Structures are given as C-alpha cells and as structure tokens.
Amino acid sequence: MSATDKAPEALISFEELNHLLVPLGALNSPSELHGMLCGKLTGGQRLEADQWMEEALVFLDVITSEEEGVVGDDEDRGQTELARLYTVVLSQLEDSEFGFQLLLPQDDAEMDLRTRALGEWCHGFLSGFGSAGLDPSAKFSAEAADALRDMAAIVSIGDGMDEDDAEADFTEIVEYVRLAVMTLFSDFGTGPKDEGPTLH
C-alpha cells in the first residue's frame, strides 16, 4: 500500500449489525450475509447500490416499509449500514495489506454461537460465489478447488469441534478461511465484469 493509499474502513461488528437487522425481521444472520457478499465479489461480480440493497434485503427476507412511504429510523440506519457494508467489504478484499476480516461474533461469545456463525458464513460465501456468474470455463487451481471443498465441509463445523481444543482450532480455521478467500479473490475477483458503475 502506497503512502497515498488509505487503509480500508473498519467492518461493522456482528453484534451491531445484528442489533440493526433483527428489528427488521431479518431471517439470515449477519455472518451469512457477509459471506454471501464476499462470495459474489470474489467471483468477480460487482453491483450498483440499488442492486446490492435489493439482493441484501431479499437474502435477509426483510420487508421494508418504503411501499407505504414511511421509513423508520431503525430501518433507515439498517439500510445505511447495509449500503456501507458493500464498500467496506470490497475495500478490504482489495487491500494490499490483507486487511480482510470475516464478520463473526466477538471472541467472548459462546463457542457454539461462533462456530454456527462461521458455518453460516461459509454457506453464504459458497452461495454468493456460485451465483456470481463466474465463467464456466474458468480454471481452478488445486489450491482454489481445495479451499472451496474445505469451506463446504466447514459449513457443518459445529458438529465436530473438540471442546478441549475448541478455541485454538476455531482461530486456526477462521484464519484458514480468511486466507482462502483472499486467494480466491486474487484468482477470480480482481477483474470486475462490465456491469456498469460499481458502488464506491
């Protein structure tokens, strides 16, 4: 990163985004939403602001009040944070200093919650990556193929965690997923498709 480059913005916390989304009736977790977005961007898809907002709200199964011409403060803030999420995630993925982070519950949360969120994150990522419109003829390196298979296995991570070594194992798996996503983004996400202006 050059002296003129800015470090990417900090990602909103899992707890804060969850606090904003739950009152809106969101059915999917912030982790799964973040994973889905990362998957789409890693697969090379770029969305305009209104496209991203529509996809996010549909994914979360949120019904907004815009049709009635009334948007409450909580709803407005929730949508603002969803819009910001796109720009922050893309800037983190593009960060030459590898500042990308997964959106997961804080370290002091119960391990069951954290492992479930990681599984949901990987499920969202695979869903987003698979729907990104990747060229069917795209070549997958052995490392990329392994990463995708491993993420598919991590979807059910909570079923096989050894409680005695859970913290160390969980940290190691999160770091593996983080590095795998950056590798996949380097392979498939750095050449945006020509879909009009991107959200910056």
N, C-alpha and C positions, 0 to 999 in steps of 0.2 A: 504494500500500500504506500503510495507516494505521500509526500508531506501535505499535498493539497487534498488528498482523499479524506473523506470523513468516515469514522467508524460507524457501522450500522446502528440504528436506534435499538434500544433495549426492547425485548419482547415483553408484551403484557404477561402478567403471571397467570397461571392456570386458575388460581383462586379468584382473581379479579374478573377474568373473562367469564368464568362460570357464574359468578355473582351477577353479572350483567345479563347473561343468557337465560338463566333459569326462570326469571320472572316472565320472559317472553315465550315460555313453553318449549324451549329447545329440548329435543329428544336425544340428540347425539352429543357426546362430550366435547369440550374444547380441544382435548388431545386428538380425537378422531378428526375434527375439523382441520386442525393444524396439519395433521398427517396428510389429509386429502389435498390440501393446498400445496404442500411440499411435493406431493406426488405429481400433481399437474405441472408445476413449474419445472420439476426435474425431468419430466417427459417432454419438455420444450413448449408447453402451452403458455400463452400469455393472454390475459383477459383485460378488457376495458372495465372501468369502475362499475358500471351498471351490470355488466355480465357477471363479475365476481360476486356482487351483492346478491344477485338473483340466485346464483349457484349456492352460495353460502346459506341463504335463508331456506332454500329448498332442501339442502342437505340436513340442516338443523330441524326441519319441519316446523319452522316458525311462521305464524300467521301475523302479519303486520297490520296496523290499523290505518295504513295510508289510504285504503279504499274509502274509508269514512272521512278522510281529510283531517284526521286527528292523530298526531304522533306524540306520545307521552315522553317525558324527559328520559326515563329509563330506556325506552325503546330507541330514542334518538341517540343516546350515548352508546347503546349497544351496537347500533349500526355504524356509528362513527368509529368505534374500535374495530369492527369487522373490516371496514374500509382500510384502516391503518394497518391491520394485520397483513394485508396483501403486500404493501410496500415494505414493511419491516422484514417479512419473510424473504422476499426477493432480494433485498439488500444484504441480508445475512448469507443467503446462498451464494451471492456474487462476491462476497467479501474475500479478498485475497489473504486476509489474516485468519481465515477459517473461524469466523465468529458465529457460525450457525449453531443454534441450540434447539432441542426438542421442547415442546410445550407440555410439561408434565407437572404433577403436583409437587409441592416443596418437599425437601428431604425429611422434614419432621412429620409428614403424613404417614398414615398406616401403610405398611408394605403391601397389603392386599390392594389398596387403592392405587398405589403407584404401579404395581405390576399390571393391574387391569387397565390402567391408563396407557401404559406402554403397548400392551396388546392392541388396544383400540387405535393408538397412533399408527402402528404398523398396518392395521386393517385399512385405516383411512388412506395411508400412503399408497398401498397397493391398488386401492380403488381409484385414487386420483391418477396414479401413473398409468393404469390400464385404460383410463378414459381420456388421456391427454392427446390422443391422435398420433401416437408415435408411428413413424414409417414402418410398415410391416417388414420391409427388407433391412431394417436396422440391424447392425451386427452387435451382438452382445459378447463382451469379453468373458472369460471364465470367471473373473472376479465379480463382474456385474451380475452374471447369472447366479453365482453363489449367494451374493448379497440378497437378491430377490427371494431365493429359496429360503434363506435364513430368516428373512422378515416374515415370510408366510408361516414359518414354524414359531416365531416369537408371538404371533397373534394369540396363541394359547399358552403364553409364558407362565401364567399363574398356576397352571396345573402341575408344573414340575419343579418349582423352586424349593431348594433345600433351606429350611428356615434357619439352620445354624450359619449358613454362609450367604444368606439372602442379600444382605447389604452390599457385600463385595461383588457378588455375582450380578446383582442388578446394575450397579455402577458400571461394571465391565460391559454388560450388554448394551446399556444406553450409549456408551462411548463407541461401541462397535457399530450400532445403528447410525449414529451421527456421522462417523467417518464413511460408512457405506453410502449414505445419502449424498455426501459431498463428492464421492467418486462417481456415482450415477449422474449427478448434476453435471459434472465435468464431461462425462461421456455423451449425455443426451440433452442437457438443459441449457447449454450455452449458446445455441443457435436458434433464437426465437423464430417461430413461424410468422409469416407475414399476415397478421390478423388485424392490422390497423394499429392505432396508438396503444401503447401499453400504459398501465397505471403507474405513474411515478409521482 
